[in-house]
C-alpha cells in the first residue's frame, strides 16, 4: 500500500485557521530585520503565514499582528508595502 504524502499545514496569523502551506502566503523577516512577502516560500529568515485573502491581509495591519509574531516594532510602511504587494499580485 503506497504511503500517502502528508500535506504540510500552517496556521494563519490573522484568522488562526490551519490550511495547506501551498495556499498560504509567507511573510519573512530576514537577518537584517527586513520584513517582506515571500512569494517563493524559500527566502531565508523567520517566517509567518497568512491566508491568501484580502480580509486577512487587512486584519494584519489593523491588529498589528507582525509586532507580536516577530517580537519587534514594525513600521506602518511595512504593513502598507505588504498590502500593496498582495494587491498587485491579484
WOBEL-V271292 format. One record per helix or strand of 3 or more residues. SS is the DSSP state (H for helix, E for strand). FROM is the first residue (numbers start at 0). LEN is the number of residues. If there is no record, write none. Layout:
ss: [SS/SS]
from: [FROM/FROM]
len: [LEN/LEN]
This chain:
ss: [E/E/H/E/E/E/H/H/H]
from: [8/17/20/23/34/45/53/64/75]
len: [4/3/3/6/4/6/9/6/14]
